[in-house]
C-alpha cells in the first residue's frame, strides 16, 4: 500500500502587525525624546509661570547657571559658591573675545530653585555683572495646571 | 525533451531571517521607553542689567521713572506685602496685575507706554525666588482667550540688593 507523505508545513504566526506597531512606537518615542536634558539638573525645582513659553529660536550664546536652594551655583556639573564663579565667567568671556564677539551677545540663563533666597539671585547677577555680562534670562517652568 | 528542474524543489520560498531585525527593534524600543521623560516646557524672562546702569545718574527727563514694586518677606521667606510705588497692595498678584494693566493700557507699538515702561523689583534678601517669578509674571503680561501672550512691561530690572538679615 502506498503511504501518502504528510505535508510538514511550519506554522508561523503573522508578524507583520506586530512589527508595524513596534515601528510606530519607536517613531513616537524618537519624536518625543528630549535631548536638551543635559542643561537641566534634578536638584533645581524651577518656579512655575503661565507665561514661561519656550523661545522661538535658540539663544546666541547661552551660559546656564543653576542656583540651588542653599544659594550655591552648579556650573558644568560642579557645585561652587557664588564668590568662586569668577574663573568660570572669565573663561567664558575669553572664549567670546577669541571669537571676536561682544559680551552682550551672551545670555546668562539663571535656573534658580524656587525656594532660593532672592538676595542670592541678585548676588549671582551682580557677580556676572562684574565680569561685564549684562543680559540675563530668568528661567521658569511652564505652568500647565490651569 | 524533458527539462529537469535544476533546483529539485518545485517552488522554494526565499525566507528572510526576521529574528535579528526584531531583536534590534525591540532593543531600540526599550531604549526609548527607558529614556523617555515627560518634562514641562521651560521659558525665560529676559532681564537686561548692564553694570553701568547701576551707577548712572538721574534718568533722562523724557523717560518715565520706573514703577517700583517692593516685595517684603516674612521670616520664612514668604511674601508678606507687595507695594507698587509705595502703595500697599497686600499679597494679591491679581491686584498688581490690574494696576499695571491699567497704567499700560491697550496702546502698543513703537514709542508706546508698553514699550518704554519699566519695572524695578525691590525685594527682601530672603524672599523666596518663586514669588519674584510670580510678580514678574503679573507685570510682564497675560494670556488672552486663545492662549496668546499679551505683553505688558518688558523692561524689568532689579533694584540694588538689600543686605542679608543678620543671623
Boltz contact constraints between the chains, C-beta under 6 A:
constraints:
  - contact:
      token1: [A, 22]
      token2: [B, 25]
      max_distance: 6.0
  - contact:
      token1: [A, 22]
      token2: [B, 29]
      max_distance: 6.0
  - contact:
      token1: [A, 25]
      token2: [B, 29]
      max_distance: 6.0
  - contact:
      token1: [A, 26]
      token2: [B, 28]
      max_distance: 6.0
  - contact:
      token1: [A, 26]
      token2: [B, 29]
      max_distance: 6.0
  - contact:
      token1: [A, 29]
      token2: [B, 32]
      max_distance: 6.0
  - contact:
      token1: [A, 29]
      token2: [B, 36]
      max_distance: 6.0
  - contact:
      token1: [A, 34]
      token2: [B, 39]
      max_distance: 6.0
  - contact:
      token1: [A, 47]
      token2: [B, 130]
      max_distance: 6.0
  - contact:
      token1: [A, 47]
      token2: [B, 133]
      max_distance: 6.0
  - contact:
      token1: [A, 49]
      token2: [B, 133]
      max_distance: 6.0
  - contact:
      token1: [A, 49]
      token2: [B, 137]
      max_distance: 6.0
  - contact:
      token1: [A, 51]
      token2: [B, 137]
      max_distance: 6.0
  - contact:
      token1: [A, 51]
      token2: [B, 141]
      max_distance: 6.0
  - contact:
      token1: [A, 51]
      token2: [B, 149]
      max_distance: 6.0
  - contact:
      token1: [A, 52]
      token2: [B, 43]
      max_distance: 6.0
  - contact:
      token1: [A, 53]
      token2: [B, 43]
      max_distance: 6.0
  - contact:
      token1: [A, 54]
      token2: [B, 41]
      max_distance: 6.0
  - contact:
      token1: [A, 54]
      token2: [B, 43]
      max_distance: 6.0
  - contact:
      token1: [A, 112]
      token2: [B, 129]
      max_distance: 6.0
  - contact:
      token1: [A, 114]
      token2: [B, 129]
      max_distance: 6.0
  - contact:
      token1: [A, 114]
      token2: [B, 130]
      max_distance: 6.0
  - contact:
      token1: [A, 115]
      token2: [B, 128]
      max_distance: 6.0
  - contact:
      token1: [A, 116]
      token2: [B, 129]
      max_distance: 6.0
  - contact:
      token1: [A, 117]
      token2: [B, 126]
      max_distance: 6.0
  - contact:
      token1: [A, 118]
      token2: [B, 123]
      max_distance: 6.0
  - contact:
      token1: [A, 118]
      token2: [B, 127]
      max_distance: 6.0
  - contact:
      token1: [A, 118]
      token2: [B, 129]
      max_distance: 6.0
  - contact:
      token1: [A, 118]
      token2: [B, 132]
      max_distance: 6.0
  - contact:
      token1: [A, 119]
      token2: [B, 125]
      max_distance: 6.0
  - contact:
      token1: [A, 119]
      token2: [B, 161]
      max_distance: 6.0
  - contact:
      token1: [A, 119]
      token2: [B, 164]
      max_distance: 6.0
  - contact:
      token1: [A, 121]
      token2: [B, 129]
      max_distance: 6.0
  - contact:
      token1: [A, 122]
      token2: [B, 158]
      max_distance: 6.0
  - contact:
      token1: [A, 122]
      token2: [B, 161]
      max_distance: 6.0
  - contact:
      token1: [A, 129]
      token2: [B, 51]
      max_distance: 6.0
  - contact:
      token1: [A, 134]
      token2: [B, 50]
      max_distance: 6.0
  - contact:
      token1: [A, 135]
      token2: [B, 48]
      max_distance: 6.0
  - contact:
      token1: [A, 136]
      token2: [B, 47]
      max_distance: 6.0
  - contact:
      token1: [A, 137]
      token2: [B, 44]
      max_distance: 6.0
  - contact:
      token1: [A, 137]
      token2: [B, 46]
      max_distance: 6.0
  - contact:
      token1: [A, 138]
      token2: [B, 45]
      max_distance: 6.0
  - contact:
      token1: [A, 139]
      token2: [B, 42]
      max_distance: 6.0
  - contact:
      token1: [A, 139]
      token2: [B, 44]
      max_distance: 6.0
  - contact:
      token1: [A, 140]
      token2: [B, 133]
      max_distance: 6.0
  - contact:
      token1: [A, 141]
      token2: [B, 40]
      max_distance: 6.0
  - contact:
      token1: [A, 141]
      token2: [B, 42]
      max_distance: 6.0
  - contact:
      token1: [A, 142]
      token2: [B, 40]
      max_distance: 6.0
  - contact:
      token1: [A, 142]
      token2: [B, 41]
      max_distance: 6.0
